[in-house]
Amino acid sequence: MTPFRLAMLLGTLSRLIADASGQATSGELLGGVRDPSGAIISEARVIIRNIETNNTWEGKTGSEGRFRFALLPVSSYEVEVSKRGFATYVRAPIILRLNQSAELYIRLELSGVAERLIVSADAPLLNTTNPEIGVNFDSRRVSELPLAPDRNILNLALQVAGVSQLSRGNTDQASGDVNFSVNGSRLRSNNLLIDGQDVNHPNLTGASQEVNNPDTVAEFRLITSQFAPEYGRATGSVVNIITKTGTNSFHGSGYWFYNGNQLNSRSNLDEKLFDAAPWRIENQVAGTLGGPIVKNKTFFFGSILRWTDHSVNSGTAITGVPTAEGQDLLRSVAGARPQVRALLEHLAPAQFPIDSNTPITVAGQTVNIPLGTLSGSAPNQLDVWQSSIRLDHTLSKTHTLGGRYLFDDRFNLGGQAVPAGLTEQTPQRRQSISVFLNSFSPHRFNELRASYQRVGSHRSALNTKAEEIPNTQITGLGLTGANPSPTRTAIVASQRAA
C-alpha cells in the first residue's frame, strides 16, 4: 500500500470515528436557538450542568443556530443559553434517559423584557432523531415493577410487547436464568450489554453476568427494532443496562426478600410425593451505597447481595419404568447382558404400577414386563455472593474517567432428580471489569472503552458413582434427554466440565 493510499485510509477512518454517535451508555442534548421573530441565533453560549454532580459542559451554537452535547451520562440536567442583547434562558430539570437524543427548541427574549427567563420543563420524549423502537425503564420503574421469582433485571424485558419467554424445556442450553425471544427471533439474536460491555455467554445463549440486585441499575433499555449499527452483533434485540453512579449527596438502599414452603403450594408432581408443599427456605438480602469521594469531582457507588435458596424439589416422573416384578423378570432372562445389568443397577423400580406391559424376546423366550411410574425428589441448593463497585472521576472540563467491576460467586446443587443419584454440583465465579474515558470539546467528542470478562465453572456429580455409569436412553421406557437439566430422565453419566 502506497503512503498516499494509507493516508487516505487513515483519514477516512478518523472521519468515520469522529462522526459516529456511540451512545451505548449515554444520551445527548441537542437543539436550536432562535429570537422572538424566529431568526437563527449563532454564537450563543450554551452551558449544560449535571444537577447531581455539578459537572458542566460548555459550547456555542453554530452558523445554523444549532448545538449538540453528546456522551452525557444519564442524569438530570440544567441548560443555560445566553447571548448579548437577550435575556439568559435557563431550563431545568431535564431528565436525560439512556440512548435518548433530547431535542430542545429555545427562544431567547430581548433583554429589555427580562434579564433571566427560567423554564421548569423536561425535554419531550418523542424520538425525532433516529428510527429506533424500544422501551426504557428508569430507576423508579426498575424498583417498583415486579421482578419475580429471582429479581433478575432481565425480567423487565418480559413486560415489553413482542417479547416471549421460552419454557424451561426450550432453554436447557441457555445461561442467565431469564431467556426470551423478541419478535420471533432466536435466543442468540439478543445482544446483552452492561455499561456498554458485551456480556453474552461465550458458549451458550443468554447472559454470562447476572444482575439480581435491581437497585444497582440506573436504567434498562430494550431496543426491539431498527437499532443503530453501533450495537452490531445481533438482529433480534439489544438489551442495554447501565449501572448507577455516585452523586454529590450520599444515597443508598436495602431490602430483604424471603420465600418459604409456608408461602407455596404443591405442584402436580409434588402431590404424588408430599402431603404439603416441599421444604424451602430462600433469603435474598442486598444493599447499595453511593456518594462523593471529592465533591464535584470524584464519586463512588457500590452494592452487595447475599442470596441463598435451599429446597427439596420433585423431579420429572417417568412413566414406563419396569416395576419390581418386571425387574425380576428382566434379571432372570437377560441379567447377564451388560446393558441390562447397568439398567437394573441404576434405575430404581417404579413405585406406582400402571396397566401396561412391554414384551421382550430373549433366546426365543418371550416375557411381558410390567411397567409403572417412577417419581422422586432431590435437594437443591443455591448460594450466591454478588457485588459491584463503580468509580467516576472528572479529569477536566473536557475529560471524564470511570470504571466498574462486577463480581458473582455462586454454588449450585441440583439438576436431574429422577432417576436418583444423578444430581450435580456446580461452583461458578464470574467477573467483569470495564474502564471508560470520555472526551468532549465544542467540535469533537470521543469515547474509549476497554472491558474484560471471566467466567469460570466446574460441574461434577454429587455422587461420584454417577461418573462411571454408561449413558442409557430408551424412549419406550421414558428415559430421554441428553443435556443436563431437571427435565432430563435418561441415565447419563455426569461429565466433569470446567
C-alpha positions, -999 to +999 in steps of 0.1 A: +000+000+000+014+034-010+018+062+016-008+082-002-034+054+000-025+047+036-030+084+045-064+084+026-075+053+046-065+067+079-082+100+071-114+081+062-113+061+093-107+091+115-136+109+098-159+079+105-149+078+141-154+115+145-189+113+130-200+082+149-226+088+177-218+060+200-244+063+228-245+028+241-241+041+277-252+077+274-275+102+258-273+136+242-288+171+244-293+190+212-314+218+198-317+251+181-318+287+194-339+315+178-350+350+186-387+362+191-391+366+153-378+331+146-345+341+132-314+320+139-291+330+167-255+319+161-226+321+186-249+318+216-232+305+247-247+271+259-238+256+293-250+221+303-248+213+340-253+179+356-276+188+386-265+157+406-227+160+402-224+197+392-202+188+362-206+213+333-201+213+296-198+244+275-202+253+238-217+277+213-244+275+186-232+271+151-240+291+120-274+275+118-282+282+154-278+245+164-259+229+194-252+193+204-237+178+235-231+140+232-219+113+256-238+128+285-244+104+315-280+095+323-290+122+349-309+154+355-295+185+337-299+223+336-294+241+303-284+278+302-283+298+270-271+334+268-263+360+242-256+397+244-288+417+239-310+387+250-323+375+284-305+345+297-325+313+292-325+286+319-343+253+317-344+225+343-347+198+352-342+179+320-342+142+327-319+126+301-326+089+296-304+061+282-298+064+244-321+094+243-315+123+219-333+151+238-341+179+214-348+214+227-364+243+209-352+275+226-364+311+220-345+339+236-363+371+246-349+406+243-330+417+274-353+447+278-382+424+285-365+403+312-329+397+323-333+360+331-360+336+319-364+304+339-384+275+324-393+244+345-399+217+319-385+184+308-374+176+272-401+159+250-399+121+250-408+118+213-379+104+194-374+126+163-337+118+156-335+081+148-358+052+139-351+030+169-381+013+185-375+004+222-387+008+258-369+025+286-372+016+323-358+043+346-346+036+382-381+043+396-398+018+373-370-007+379-375-005+417-413-006+416-421-032+389-422-070+399-391-090+391-402-124+405-391-150+411-354-141+415-352-103+410-331-108+378-331-075+360-338-092+327-374-100+339-382-064+328-379-074+292-408-098+296-431-068+300-424-054+265-446-061+235-432-087+212-412-105+238-420-141+246-404-161+274-395-196+264-403-225+286-375-243+306-376-272+282-366-249+253-337-233+272-315-262+285-285-246+268-292-210+280-273-190+306-286-162+329-318-178+340-341-154+321-342-161+283-366-148+257-374-143+221-381-109+205-404-107+175-399-144+169-362-143+166-337-169+180-324-166+216-289-160+202-302-129+184-304-109+216-274-087+223-268-081+260-248-051+273-239-038+307-223-003+307-215-009+270-197-042+278-207-074+259-219-099+285-232-125+261-222-160+272-193-172+251-207-207+246-244-207+255-271-182+247-281-157+273-262-135+298-229-146+314-232-119+340-264-118+361-277-087+379-300-098+408-299-065+427-322-041+408-310-012+430-277-011+411-294-003+378-298+033+367-317+024+336-327-006+315-335-002+278-347-029+254-344-020+217-366-043+197-362-030+161-343-005+139-313-003+163-283+017+151-252-001+136-231+009+166-245-021+186-238-047+159-236-085+166-274-094+168-305-089+147-332-097+173-329-071+201-304-051+222-306-052+260-288-022+273-282-018+311-263+009+328-253+009+365-258+037+389-231+063+397-224+083+428-236+119+432-228+149+455-251+135+481-249+101+499-277+078+490-283+041+494-309+013+497-315-021+512-340-049+511-347-084+523-367-109+502-380-141+518-397-171+503-405-204+520-427-235+518-453-219+540-459-194+512-461-221+484-484-248+473-478-282+457-474-288+420-489-318+402-457-337+406-454-327+443-488-341+451-475-377+444-446-373+469-456-347+495-485-342+518-478-304+518-456-280+499-420-293+499-395-277+522-379-245+510-361-215+526-350-186+504-334-154+515-321-125+494-305-096+513-289-067+494-278-031+499-263-002+480-244+030+489-232+058+467-218+093+472-189+117+467-152+110+474-143+145+464-173+168+459-180+178+423-151+156+412-149+120+423-178+097+431-184+061+441-213+036+440-212+001+455-235-028+461-235-062+478-260-091+477-263-124+496-288-149+482-295-184+495-322-208+482-323-243+498-351-266+489-363-301+481-377-304+446-396-332+429-383-344+395-400-353+363-420-385+367-411-414+343-440-435+330-428-468+315-403-480+341-403-517+350-418-525+384-400-547+409-417-577+394-406-565+359-370-561+370-370-597+384-382-610+351-355-589+332-329-602+356-340-639+350-339-638+312-312-612+304-295-602+336-261-613+323-261-588+295-240-556+303-267-532+291-295-548+311-272-551+342-264-514+340-301-505+336-312-526+366-283-512+387-290-475+381-328-475+376-350-480+406-382-500+402-414-480+395-434-472+427-468-469+410-478-498+387-498-489+356-520-512+334-493-517+308-467-543+298-439-544+272-429-578+256-393-587+252-379-618+235-345-633+245-332-666+230-367-674+217-383-668+251-409-640+253-419-624+286-442-594+294-425-569+316-449-550+339-444-512+338-452-483+362-444-447+371-412-437+388-410-404+407-387-389+432-371-357+447-337-343+453-321-315+473-315-282+456-291-255+469-281-221+456-256-199+474-247-165+458-224-136+467-228-107+443-212-073+445-202-043+424-182-011+427-181+019+403-159+050+404-163+082+383-138+110+382-138+143+364-103+149+350-111+183+335-140+202+319-134+181+287-123+147+301-140+122+324-127+088+336-147+059+351-145+022+359-169-005+371-163-040+385-189-068+389-183-099+409-205-130+412-196-162+431-222-189+433-226-226+442-255-246+426-266-281+437-294-296+417-303-308+383-318-342+375-338-358+403-352-389+386-337-415+384-319-408+417-282-403+421-276-380+392-276-346+410-248-323+400-229-296+419-215-265+401-193-239+417-190-208+395-173-175+396-180-146+372-160-113+370-163-084+346-145-050+346-150-020+323-130+012+321-142+042+301-127+076+291-149+103+276-135+134+259-157+164+248-150+197+230-173+220+211-163+204+178-154+168+187-162+141+211-147+106+217-153+076+239-127+050+247-140+018+265-120-013+275-136-043+290-126-077+304-148-106+314-141-140+330-164-169+336-151-200+355-172-230+364-167-267+373-195-292+371-193-326+388-216-353+402-226-351+438-224-390+438-191-399+422-205-433+411-226-414+386-195-406+366-189-443+359-223-453+345-229-458+308-253-434+290-287-450+286-316-435+266-347-457+260-376-438+245-400-467+251-393-465+289-394-427+291-357-424+296-350-394+273-328-363+272-290-357+268-284-322+282-282-318+320-314-303+333-342-310+358-364-323+330-339-350+318-349-386+326-322-406+307-295-422+327-265-401+316-231-401+332-222-368+348-193-353+329-167-331+346-168-297+330-147-266+336 
